[in-house]
Every structure is written in structure tokens, then in C-alpha cells.
Amino acid sequence: MGSDSLAIGLGAAGLAALLLSTGTLLQALEAREVEHHHGLRISMLGKLLREPRWLAGTVIGYLAFPFQLIALAHASLVVVQPIHAGGLLLLLVAGVVLLDDPVGGHDVAGAAAIVAGLAIVAWGAPTGSDRPISQAWFVAVVAVLLVVSLTPYPIRNRCGRIVLMLSAALGFTCANLAVKGISDALAVHHWGVAAGFLAAAAVSSCAAVLTQMTAFQRHRAIEVLPFTYAIPIFLPALLGLFLLHEHWATAPYQGGAFAVGAALLIGGTLAVARSQAVIDISERAAG
């Protein structure tokens, strides 16, 4: 696979990021309308599914799934995941446009770092998709993340803020890795393996959504959203460095340029997440 295939992967990843961010914002706008006693219960999902705005956010978010499959079929996980940082720019723009928040120097610098990081990652990415170094280890990591994502449900009201946020974040991380497993299994026509990863993705993502919505009910969105946004982006890429074969020989400067781009994305994400526009739109999203 060459540069044309990589371009397809990057484009699909960018579209998936836009859909996920839009869906998350719409879901957050609705989550606070559900009574608190429905938290971490399937009844919460029933309530939310009757809310058009939340349902629209869910549909939009899950429309990212086929584009994520396309992205992973044409580019490696380490390349695809950082592209999702671009979705944070949507929250920045929403805060500025909808709430007339001023744009400070650190906002501009953070946004510029994200844009520059995306450009450098796209240029410095290794070509070709990747495969697990060990299928057993890959499955084991997905299974552990799935178990952690379900942790809040046995203990329910005893869940603290960190447990809720971490479980939701790792649930989304599990789903992202499982989608990678689906993509690889489909490529070699292992339908049973693909079905297993699909089940893991479905369970972990549904559990993570309910956990995240419960966190939105109980805590300020600015505490929840950056945490559950950043970890599912960068943790799968970090795990991919250890679990997957990466074609760094095909990357400019043996991956050095990619590392610079990734560093810019991380720094830009942290800066934009602290901007007043993102804080205000997140707090408004939380009700």
C-alpha cells in the first residue's frame, strides 16, 4: 500500500473524527435531562433513546464505524488514532460561534499545534496497514479493557468520579482496538474472529456510553469530556506501538517526523481542552 492508500485512510479517519465529535456533543446536550436514579442502568438507555437529540447524536457517532474500518484498512492504528484529535477543534469552534467566547492566544496556539500536528502526522506517517505481533496478546488486551469498562456496573452508586471517567475512557479505547481487530479479521476472511471483536466493540462502547452519560449527570462536563476524549485517542496508538507491526522504514526519518507531529497533537489537545470556549461549551453541554 502506498501514498494513495494512506490518503484514503487519513481522509476516512478525519471524517470519523468529525462524526464522533458531533455525536458526543449532541449526546452531552441531552444527558443531564434524565433523572439521576437511572444512572448506570439500562433504563437510562431507554430514556435516552426516546430523546431525538440524543438519538441523533448516537446515530451520527456510530456512522463513524464504517469510516473507521476504511481508515484502518488503508493506514495503521498508530496513524489513524491521532487524527481524531482534530475533532477537538469542533468544540472550540462551537464555543466561539454559539457562545461568542473570545479567542485567546493559547487557544490560537493550541489550534495551530493541532493543525500543524495533523499535517506532519499525515506527511510523516508510515505507509501500509499493520498486523498484531501476537494475536493472543491483542485479544488479551481487548478482553482486559472490556472487563474494566464494565467495572462500574456491579458497584453502581459507590462509583467515584475517577472510576466513572476511567471506565468510560477505557471502554471507548477497547472499542477502538476491537474495530482494529475487526478490520484485520475481515481482511483475511476470518468471520468468526471478526464477529467476536464486533461483540466486544458493541458491549464496550454501549457500556462506555452509559458510564459517560452517568458521569455527565454527576459531574461537570469539563471534568468528564477531556478525560474521556483524550485517552481513547492516544492510548490505542500507544498500545499499538507494542502490539502491532509498524512499517517505520517507510516513514520519513524513520518515524522521527511522525513523533514530532504526535507531540504537537498532544500539546495542542491539552491547550485547547483548557480554553474558555471549550470549557463553556462543555459546561453548557452538561446542562
C-alpha positions, 0 to 999 in steps of 0.5 A: 500500500502506498501514498494513495492508500494512506490518503484514503485512510487519513481522509476516512479517519478525519471524517470519523473524527468529525462524526464522533465529535458531533455525536458526543456533543449532541449526546452531552446536550441531552444527558443531564435531562434524565433523572439521576436514579437511572444512572448506570442502568439500562433504563437510562438507555431507554430514556435516552433513546426516546430523546431525538437529540440524543438519538441523533447524536448516537446515530451520527457517532456510530456512522463513524464505524464504517469510516473507521474500518476504511481508515484502518484498512488503508493506514495503521492504528498508530496513524489513524488514532491521532487524527481524531484529535482534530475533532477537538477543534469542533468544540472550540469552534462551537464555543466561539460561534454559539457562545461568542467566547473570545479567542485567546492566544493559547487557544490560537496556539493550541489550534495551530499545534493541532493543525500543524500536528495533523499535517506532519502526522499525515506527511510523516506517517508510515505507509501500509496497514499493520498486523498484531505481533501476537494475536493472543496478546491483542485479544488479551488486551481487548478482553482486559479493557472490556472487563474494566469498562464494565467495572462500574456496573456491579458497584453502581452508586459507590462509583467515584468520579475517577472510576466513572471517567476511567471506565468510560475512557477505557471502554471507548479505547477497547472499542477502538482496538476491537474495530482494529481487530475487526478490520484485520479479521475481515481482511483475511476472511476470518468471520468468526474472529471478526464477529467476536471483536464486533461483540466486544466493540458493541458491549464496550462502547454501549457500556462506555456510553452509559458510564459517560452519560452517568458521569455527565449527570454527576459531574461537570462536563469539563471534568468528564469530556477531556478525560474521556476524549483524550485517552481513547485517542492516544492510548490505542496508538500507544498500545499499538506501538507494542502490539502491532507491526509498524512499517517505520522504514517507510516513514520519513526519518524513520518515524522521527517526523511522525513523533514530532507531529504526535507531540504537537497533537498532544500539546495542542489537545491539552491547550485547547481542552483548557480554553474558555470556549471549550470549557463553556461549551462543555459546561453548557453541554452538561446542562 
